[in-house]
Amino acid sequence: MNALEKLHLALGLVVTARRLDLGLSQDAAALKAGVERLYFGKLERGQNGMVTLAMLSKVAGALGTLPEVLIAEARERVDEVPDDGVLERPTLKAGRRPRKKPEG
């Protein structure tokens, strides 16, 4: 696996983590970004080797950040990607949202 492929996988990890932190499903995040859910899923799995800045900007906006932040975070996490590219992926359980800590 080359460095660019690892960066794509790391970007997918970052996008997935941010989406889950927001409690969004892939469908909801894709809708918010104005992109196809299939595209969003491929981006999260690191399977979209032709990510454009325009599309990354849409995704970043839906996640409340900037594309350069996503890229910087992916570069920081690239060492987490194993050479075989097989990653364990966190998921948002159907019908469940992350619990928020009670105030007070």
C-alpha positions in Angstrom: 0.0 0.0 0.0 1.5 3.3 -1.0 1.5 6.6 1.0 -1.4 8.2 -0.9 -3.6 5.1 -0.4 -2.8 5.3 3.3 -3.7 9.0 3.4 -7.1 8.2 1.8 -7.8 5.6 4.5 -6.7 8.0 7.2 -9.0 10.7 5.8 -11.8 8.1 5.9 -11.1 7.5 9.6 -11.2 11.3 10.3 -14.4 11.8 8.5 -16.0 8.8 10.2 -14.9 10.0 13.6 -16.2 13.5 13.1 -19.5 12.2 11.7 -20.0 9.9 14.7 -19.1 12.7 17.2 -21.9 14.7 15.6 -24.3 11.7 16.0 -25.0 11.6 12.2 -25.7 8.6 10.1 -24.0 8.4 6.7 -27.3 9.3 5.1 -27.8 12.4 7.2 -24.2 13.5 6.7 -24.3 13.0 3.0 -27.6 14.9 2.8 -26.2 17.7 4.8 -23.1 17.8 2.6 -25.2 17.7 -0.6 -23.4 14.6 -1.9 -24.5 11.0 -2.7 -24.5 8.6 0.2 -22.6 6.1 -1.9 -19.9 8.8 -2.4 -19.8 9.6 1.3 -19.5 5.9 2.2 -16.6 5.4 -0.3 -14.9 8.5 1.2 -15.2 7.0 4.7 -13.8 3.7 3.5 -10.9 5.4 1.7 -12.1 4.0 -1.6 -12.5 7.3 -3.4 -9.1 7.9 -4.9 -10.2 11.1 -6.7 -11.4 13.3 -3.9 -11.8 16.8 -5.2 -11.3 19.9 -3.1 -14.9 20.9 -3.9 -16.3 17.7 -2.6 -14.1 17.7 0.5 -15.2 21.3 1.2 -18.9 20.1 1.1 -18.1 17.2 3.4 -16.0 19.4 5.8 -18.8 22.0 5.9 -21.4 19.3 6.9 -19.0 18.2 9.6 -18.5 21.8 10.9 -14.9 22.1 9.9 -12.6 23.1 7.0 -11.1 20.8 4.4 -7.6 21.7 5.5 -8.4 20.6 9.0 -9.6 17.2 7.8 -6.4 16.8 5.7 -4.1 17.8 8.6 -5.9 15.3 10.9 -5.6 12.6 8.3 -1.8 13.3 8.0 -1.5 12.9 11.8 -3.4 9.6 11.7 -1.8 8.0 8.7 0.5 5.9 10.9 -2.7 4.2 12.3 -3.3 2.6 8.9 -1.8 -0.9 8.7 0.1 -1.8 5.6 -2.7 -4.2 4.6 -5.2 -1.4 4.8 -7.7 -3.3 6.9 -9.2 -1.1 9.5 -11.7 -1.6 12.3 -14.4 1.0 11.9 -16.5 2.5 14.6 -20.2 2.6 13.8 -23.3 4.4 15.1 -25.8 1.8 16.1 -29.1 2.1 14.3 -31.5 4.3 16.1 -29.0 5.3 18.8 -27.2 8.5 19.2 -24.1 9.0 21.3 -25.0 9.9 24.8 -24.5 13.4 26.0 -23.2 14.0 29.5 -25.9 15.4 31.7 -25.5 19.1 32.6 -25.0 20.1 36.2 
